[in-house]
Amino acid sequence: MGAIAFLFSGQGAQYSGMGKELYDTSPHAREVITSLGTSFPDLTRLCFQGSEDELKRTVNTQPCLYALESAIAAELTADGIRPDFLAGFSVGEIAALAFSGAVSTAEGFELVRTRAALMQRESENIETAMTAALRLEEEKVKALAAECNVYPVNFNAPGQIVVSGQAADIEVFEAKAKEHGGRAMRLKVTGAFHSPYMEKASRDLRRELDRIEFSPPRIPLYSNVTGQRYGGDFKDLLAMQVAAPVYFEKIVRAMIQEGVDTFIEVGPGSVLAALVKKIDGTVRTYITDKPDDIRRLTAEVRNAE
């Protein structure tokens, strides 16, 4: 077996009931969620019973995802699964950063809540949206985006690029994508994230980050902004990430070059695992959505060692 990477999920993967089975069966996961819930009392209700509309609100989505991902990571650690590399998609990058030891789990949670509030604020200024362009080449997506006044922001995998913009412009883009032989899939978010619409949130987040002291990560960590290992000022990268594109495909390819052949998605659902398979069908991918998923991957990883 080669190296293992943990990939922490991003916004859009959430669903009502996420993490409930793990919370009920894992003392390690339950301890993390209970601890984080002391500063966010609605945490378990939102994760386990929240409506789709509640979970689409950024101020709810991001803390819930962070808490669940941190809980899953704690369970994986207790089961003896140790990653060689880390990355996270958007808000997942902060969960990865905390898991690396650069900040504590509690500090990461408060950072996520601050980040979410700033992004929610910008989302409420104008009606914006995000949609995934499928089955189109990158240059075609860029050309259509420019024509429709929207922004390519998430470079996820071959044939999948997410664009952000005003809701009316996104609708025009979706129609044009279909005209050119592609299709579009609207994301379960309420803002134009990773685009210029988030520049004020990015600037304000940078000031908030000055209150946090970061330690060097104990596990190599990749940046959404550069698609490479973290380097330079963590605070600049984290602030820029809010308004800059996510280069997920570049991260995965760089990890494979480093010897990663096993990718574990840490979070709800299987979005990132599916993207990895689109990027390279020869690697192994695992999800951690349910306790049975974690038991299966633990057994298989141990047998492969």
Salt bridges, closest charged atoms under 4 A:
GLU21 OE2 - LYS290 NZ 3.55
ASP24 OD2 - LYS20 NZ 2.66
ASP42 OD1 - ARG45 NE 2.87
GLU54 OE2 - ARG45 NH2 2.76
GLU110 OE1 - ARG113 NH1 3.96
GLU122 OE2 - ARG121 NE 2.71
GLU124 OE2 - ARG57 NH2 3.52
GLU138 OE2 - LYS142 NZ 2.95
GLU147 OE2 - LYS176 NZ 3.08
GLU174 OE2 - ARG186 NE 2.79
ASP204 OD2 - ARG121 NH2 2.75
ASP204 OD2 - LYS200 NZ 3.05
ASP204 OD1 - ARG207 NH2 2.14
GLU208 OE1 - ARG211 NH1 3.53
ASP210 OD1 - ARG206 NH1 2.80
ASP233 OD2 - ARG206 NH2 3.59
ASP236 OD1 - ARG206 NE 2.66
GLU249 OE2 - ARG253 NH2 2.96
GLU258 OE2 - ARG229 NE 3.00
ASP261 OD2 - ARG284 NH2 3.25
ASP292 OD1 - ARG295 NH2 2.25
ASP293 OD1 - ARG296 NH1 3.21
